[in-house]
């Protein structure tokens, strides 16, 4: 419904289902005959309009509605209505219509069903509220002052519902943060949403669970990685650090354990399929009930039900409540079933694709595979590499101690002493002085294995062919002590920007960044050492790439192996006679690792395999990785 102040505005001359609506308010208290629904079109065209709060509907005339800014009584009053709505700025939400005469006003106020009492008016449309409940205070409407002239604002009901009209005098609202509310009593209207997709309303008030649910619903409706949806949700609503952590834990946990949670849901609902939104909210509730011991049972059930209401799915809240309460009452038996499932059907019990588990069992055996599956479902630890281009490790540790960073030393054959530390507890890393000063870089110790095989030295010419985001590049520069030439190439411009920022923060001065396509072996001398950290299946880092297990297919491995071999062929001209070529991945799969190296050596007899090795999560306690050092024969 589009409103134009001080002049005639029609509310429905064009179809309005082109864009998303904030919502349709329902008359759940039966103020109209037969519990009819009361559609209220609360959608404005935002193009060219200054930011303002959403139009809020109070369809039963709640007291204290107008405390909108601080989210007090208004949030309680609208708990099942629009308390999760958000301002959407800059975008055109409807394809037609204008809003005029509202500059300087943030919101509008009205009460479409103001004090119906015992009178029923099924033929009535809407009225503007000019009565203020309780005493006005800051950010509430504290005056209306109708215009002295008897001019009218006229509006026509959307989509021609009963052809009803609203007549009211224009109001000159005093100050900002005001609200006008319009309700159209008409026929039942449903939003058209694509099959299998859930309508996801915007948010204004949200907590960790609401944001996690919203990210999960966005993932199901729009695709993409859950990490991006969570990051997007967290940028829109400020939360304290502990709630941000809970949001990530809930969203990532539901994706990691998706197959197991779906098995559990099927058991609880006798195999009946559920709508995507119900399935998502049940996953969220069951994950809290059976995986997160620190969350009380009552809170897990209650908060999931409230999340359904806040996301505008109150109609499903009763069913969700019943399923979760049944699970809570039988929790110990369900835990025993889950424990048995992990042993008898590990792919289902540990929530992995069956084809991937089968190949791991054949290669590593049942016991080691179970260890790997458990590893993949465990939140990753945080490691930091000291950047000796900026700071001595001893000074870095002093900074950390003063900033309440708790750490452990990490020792491995491929790591220099006092190079990598496990961060056990810490404030947000990007808020640390030591981070801003470029004193450390966050990366798993396994990523340094390939650089150790490369063994770059000061004064050499080194090429890092797939360099972004820069963990290996900046460590190569560190090993070179910023002396020599380090060419860092990547195929994606946006990744090169991230690489450039990391090089600036860490004080890398010897690196020359370039698009990979711009490299020409004929126009520059060959390199002493070349690192090819090839794109791969990432099966060694599944616990860091939460969505990845559900995206991989058996055919991907053969395709990736072909691309990796082609990349090796491409870098051959850049390796000088007697030079070193290191090939690395973060994959556990032999087709991408030894298989690619063997195929390359068959094609290029001038190279020999000097050394190769891997890092296995269940053996070494770090992310999986593979690296091989190939040496080119002297001319």
Beta strands, then each sheet from edge to edge (+ up, - down):
strand 1: 9-10
strand 2: 152-156
strand 3: 165-169
strand 4: 382-386
strand 5: 406-409
strand 6: 420-425
strand 7: 440-442
strand 8: 461-464
strand 9: 485-490
strand 10: 511-515
strand 11: 527-533
strand 12: 575-585
strand 13: 607-615
strand 14: 625-632
sheet 1: 1+ 2+ 3-
sheet 2: 5+ 6- 4+ 7-
sheet 3: 10+ 9+ 8+ 11+ 12+ 14- 13+
end
